[in-house]
Amino acid sequence: MITTKREYKYYLDQDRLASSINGKGFLYQIKEFLFPNYIWKFIRLMRKYEYLKNTNQGLFGKIQLIFVRIAYRRISLKLGFSIPVNVFGPGLSIPHYGTIVVNPAAKVGKNCRLHVGVNIGASAGSLKAPEIGDNVYIGPGVIMYGDITIVNNITIGANSTVNKSFTEEGVVIAGSPAKIVKTQFPVWWQNNRLSL
């Protein structure tokens, strides 16, 4: 959860690395103006929203929060994302736009790659949603629900239904219902992350 300006910048840097966004400067600004990356804009707005919501910025911050919330809602609808704030750790990567639904009670660690068609929710009649560790790859069409735990360094195959906890690191889970199909699988992200 972002509570300081330093954490806000750190989250953005990690998200930029995970999303392979490289470049700042004048040429990058022209490219963004002509060919905007709406997913990167969504992630930036989400982090700004989290920062403003979790910190006391005074009257100006409250006014800014209203405008950021409106912009965040608009781009969420445009991209098909239903992703609440304060759920994902730093290093979020969303490669494609399309329907993604995440329950506000879910908690996801750092370096998560989230594909289209993913639904992370609670079981019927329950308020508890999945708790997902660090460095997890969630393939297209994955459905995860209930009071479950997914530990670090797990790859979840496309169109899997995950309704139980997985506590072994470095595995691939797939199927409906999901089960371990491969062990000692390499992690999806690179080791060039920044430290806080």
C-alpha positions in Angstrom: 0.0 0.0 0.0 1.4 3.4 -1.0 1.7 5.8 1.9 4.6 8.1 0.9 5.9 9.9 -2.2 8.9 7.7 -2.2 6.8 4.5 -2.3 4.6 6.1 -5.0 7.7 6.6 -7.2 9.0 3.1 -6.4 5.7 1.5 -7.4 5.7 3.4 -10.7 9.3 2.5 -11.4 8.6 -1.2 -10.8 5.4 -1.1 -12.9 7.3 0.6 -15.7 10.0 -2.2 -15.6 7.4 -5.0 -15.5 5.4 -3.4 -18.3 8.6 -2.9 -20.4 7.9 0.9 -20.6 11.3 2.5 -21.4 11.8 6.1 -22.0 11.1 9.5 -20.6 12.3 12.6 -22.4 10.8 14.6 -25.3 10.7 11.8 -27.9 8.9 9.5 -25.6 6.3 12.3 -24.8 5.6 12.8 -28.5 5.2 9.0 -29.0 2.8 8.9 -26.0 0.8 11.8 -27.4 0.5 10.3 -30.9 0.1 6.7 -29.9 -1.0 6.6 -26.2 -0.5 3.4 -24.2 -3.8 3.3 -22.4 -2.8 0.4 -20.1 0.2 2.3 -18.9 -2.0 5.3 -18.4 -4.4 3.1 -16.3 -1.6 1.8 -14.1 -0.3 5.4 -13.5 -3.7 6.6 -12.6 -4.2 3.6 -10.3 -1.0 4.4 -8.4 -1.8 8.1 -8.2 -5.3 7.2 -6.9 -3.8 4.9 -4.3 -1.3 7.6 -3.2 -3.9 10.3 -2.9 -6.4 8.0 -1.1 -3.8 6.7 1.4 -2.2 10.0 2.3 -3.5 13.2 3.8 -2.8 15.9 1.1 -5.1 18.6 2.5 -7.8 20.4 0.5 -5.8 20.4 -2.8 -5.2 16.7 -2.5 -8.9 16.0 -1.9 -9.8 18.0 -5.0 -7.1 16.2 -7.0 -8.4 12.9 -5.7 -11.9 13.6 -7.1 -10.5 14.3 -10.6 -8.1 11.3 -10.5 -11.0 9.0 -9.4 -13.1 10.2 -12.3 -10.3 9.7 -14.8 -9.5 6.3 -13.3 -13.2 5.2 -13.6 -13.4 6.4 -17.2 -10.2 4.6 -18.4 -11.3 1.4 -16.4 -14.6 1.3 -18.4 -12.7 2.0 -21.6 -10.3 -0.9 -21.1 -12.8 -3.3 -19.5 -10.9 -3.4 -16.2 -12.6 -3.7 -12.8 -9.5 -3.4 -10.6 -9.9 -1.8 -7.2 -7.0 0.2 -5.7 -4.7 -1.1 -2.9 -4.8 -4.7 -4.2 -1.6 -5.1 -6.3 1.9 -4.7 -5.1 4.6 -3.0 -7.2 5.6 -4.5 -10.6 2.1 -5.0 -12.0 2.1 -5.9 -15.7 -1.1 -6.1 -17.8 -0.1 -6.9 -21.4 -3.6 -6.6 -23.1 -6.8 -4.7 -22.5 -10.1 -6.6 -22.1 -12.2 -7.9 -19.2 -10.4 -8.3 -15.9 -12.4 -8.4 -12.6 -10.7 -8.3 -9.2 -12.5 -8.4 -5.8 -11.4 -5.5 -3.5 -10.7 -8.1 -0.7 -8.0 -9.8 -2.8 -4.4 -9.1 -2.0 -1.6 -9.6 -4.7 2.1 -9.3 -4.1 4.8 -7.7 -6.3 5.6 -8.6 -9.9 2.2 -10.0 -11.0 1.5 -10.5 -14.7 -2.2 -10.3 -15.2 -3.8 -11.4 -18.5 -7.2 -10.7 -20.1 -10.3 -12.6 -18.9 -9.0 -13.1 -15.4 -11.5 -13.1 -12.5 -10.3 -13.0 -8.9 -13.2 -13.1 -6.6 -14.9 -14.4 -3.4 -17.0 -17.5 -3.0 -20.7 -17.0 -2.7 -21.6 -15.8 0.8 -18.0 -15.1 1.7 -16.1 -11.8 2.0 -12.7 -13.5 1.7 -10.9 -13.5 -1.6 -7.6 -15.0 -2.8 -4.2 -13.9 -1.3 -1.6 -14.2 -4.0 2.2 -14.0 -3.4 5.0 -12.4 -5.3 6.1 -13.2 -8.9 2.9 -14.9 -10.0 1.9 -15.2 -13.7 -1.8 -15.4 -14.2 -2.7 -16.6 -17.7 -5.7 -15.6 -19.8 -9.1 -16.7 -18.7 -8.1 -17.8 -15.1 -10.8 -17.9 -12.5 -9.7 -17.8 -8.9 -12.1 -17.6 -6.0 -12.5 -18.2 -2.3 -10.4 -18.0 0.8 -7.2 -19.4 -0.8 -3.5 -18.7 -0.8 -1.2 -18.8 -3.8 2.5 -18.6 -2.7 5.4 -16.9 -4.5 6.8 -17.9 -7.9 3.8 -19.7 -9.3 2.6 -19.8 -13.0 -1.1 -20.3 -13.5 -2.0 -21.7 -17.0 -4.7 -20.3 -19.2 -8.4 -21.0 -18.5 -7.6 -22.6 -15.1 -10.1 -22.6 -12.3 -8.3 -22.2 -9.0 -10.4 -22.9 -5.9 -7.8 -24.3 -3.5 -4.5 -23.1 -2.0 -1.1 -24.0 -3.5 1.8 -23.8 -1.1 4.7 -25.1 -3.3 6.8 -22.5 -5.0 8.1 -22.7 -8.5 5.3 -24.8 -10.0 2.9 -24.5 -12.9 -0.8 -25.1 -12.0 -3.4 -25.6 -14.7 -6.7 -27.2 -15.3 -10.3 -27.0 -14.0 -10.0 -27.5 -11.1 -6.3 -26.5 -11.1 -3.6 -29.0 -10.1 0.2 -29.0 -10.3 1.4 -29.9 -13.8 5.0 -29.0 -13.7 7.6 -28.4 -10.9 10.8 -26.3 -10.7 9.5 -23.9 -13.3 11.4 -20.6 -13.9 9.9 -17.3 -12.7 8.4 -15.1 -15.4 10.1 -11.8 -14.4 13.7 -10.6 -14.7 15.9 -9.9 -11.7 16.5 -6.3 -12.6 14.1 -4.8 -10.0 14.9 -1.7 -8.0 15.1 -1.8 -4.2 13.2 0.5 -2.0 
